[in-house]
Amino acid sequence: MGSKSLLIGIILVHVFLLSYFSFLSNAYAFDASFWDSPDHRLFKTIKRRRPLPPPPPKPNTPVHYKPPIERPPSPPSPKLNTPVQPRPPCAPPPPPPTTTT
């Protein structure tokens, strides 16, 4: 019995969804046909008898050269001021052993 009611519920949901989307598509088609009607276009069209005047001229702003800001040199980091310790010399490798016969 539960499976039958579940099946009926699923079918009803699908019917409602299909009718809703069908209504939306019809409403959109009606709305689009209304906006495309020539009466509506004539209502929204503004006819001008004279062309628009040109925009007012903009004053020319002078272009000045700005030199870069001179900044004092940054102080050296403390690591660079410490003297570098020279590496101790490496000991020469030992001579190869000599064999006497």
C-alpha positions as CSV (number, residue, x, y, z in Angstrom):
1,M,0.0,0.0,0.0
2,G,2.9,2.3,0.8
3,S,4.5,1.9,-2.6
4,K,1.2,2.8,-4.4
5,S,0.9,6.0,-2.4
6,L,4.5,6.8,-3.1
7,L,4.0,6.3,-6.8
8,I,0.9,8.4,-6.9
9,G,2.7,11.2,-5.0
10,I,5.6,11.1,-7.5
11,I,3.2,11.3,-10.4
12,L,1.3,14.2,-8.9
13,V,4.5,16.1,-8.2
14,H,5.6,15.6,-11.8
15,V,2.2,16.7,-13.1
16,F,2.3,19.9,-11.0
17,L,5.9,20.7,-12.1
18,L,5.0,20.1,-15.8
19,S,1.9,22.3,-15.6
20,Y,3.9,25.0,-13.8
21,F,6.7,25.1,-16.4
22,S,4.1,25.0,-19.2
23,F,2.4,28.1,-17.6
24,L,5.7,29.9,-17.3
25,S,6.6,29.2,-21.0
26,N,3.1,30.5,-22.1
27,A,3.4,33.5,-19.9
28,Y,6.8,34.3,-21.3
29,A,5.6,33.9,-24.8
30,F,2.7,36.3,-24.1
31,D,5.0,38.8,-22.4
32,A,7.5,38.6,-25.3
33,S,4.7,39.1,-27.9
34,F,3.5,42.1,-25.9
35,W,6.9,43.7,-25.8
36,D,7.4,43.1,-29.5
37,S,4.1,44.6,-30.5
38,P,4.4,47.7,-32.8
39,D,2.1,49.7,-30.4
40,H,4.4,49.2,-27.6
41,R,7.4,50.2,-29.7
42,L,5.7,53.4,-30.8
43,F,4.9,54.2,-27.2
44,K,8.5,53.8,-26.1
45,T,10.2,55.5,-29.1
46,I,11.2,59.1,-28.6
47,K,11.5,61.0,-31.9
48,R,14.0,63.9,-31.9
49,R,13.6,66.8,-34.3
50,R,17.1,68.2,-33.7
51,P,20.3,66.2,-33.2
52,L,21.9,66.3,-29.8
53,P,24.3,69.2,-29.2
54,P,28.0,68.2,-29.0
55,P,29.4,67.8,-25.5
56,P,31.1,70.9,-24.0
57,P,34.8,71.1,-24.6
58,K,36.9,69.8,-21.7
59,P,39.7,72.1,-20.5
60,N,43.2,70.8,-21.3
61,T,44.9,70.0,-18.1
62,P,48.6,70.7,-18.3
63,V,50.9,67.7,-18.1
64,H,53.7,68.3,-15.6
65,Y,56.7,66.2,-15.1
66,K,57.0,64.9,-11.6
67,P,60.5,63.8,-10.7
68,P,60.7,60.7,-8.6
69,I,60.9,61.2,-4.8
70,E,64.4,61.0,-3.7
71,R,64.7,58.8,-0.6
72,P,67.9,58.5,1.5
73,P,69.6,55.1,1.1
74,S,68.4,52.5,3.5
75,P,70.8,51.6,6.3
76,P,72.6,48.3,5.8
77,S,71.2,45.3,7.6
78,P,73.1,44.2,10.7
79,K,74.1,40.9,9.1
80,L,76.0,42.7,6.4
81,N,78.1,44.7,8.9
82,T,79.4,41.6,10.7
83,P,82.8,40.6,9.4
84,V,82.9,37.3,7.5
85,Q,85.0,34.7,9.2
86,P,87.4,33.1,6.7
87,R,87.2,29.4,6.5
88,P,90.0,27.5,8.0
89,P,92.2,25.8,5.4
90,C,91.5,22.2,4.8
91,A,94.2,19.7,5.7
92,P,95.9,18.0,2.7
93,P,94.8,14.4,2.2
94,P,97.1,11.8,3.6
95,P,99.6,10.3,1.2
96,P,98.8,6.9,-0.2
97,P,100.3,4.0,1.7
98,T,103.5,2.7,0.2
99,T,104.0,-1.0,0.0
100,T,107.5,-2.5,0.2
101,T,108.2,-6.1,-1.0
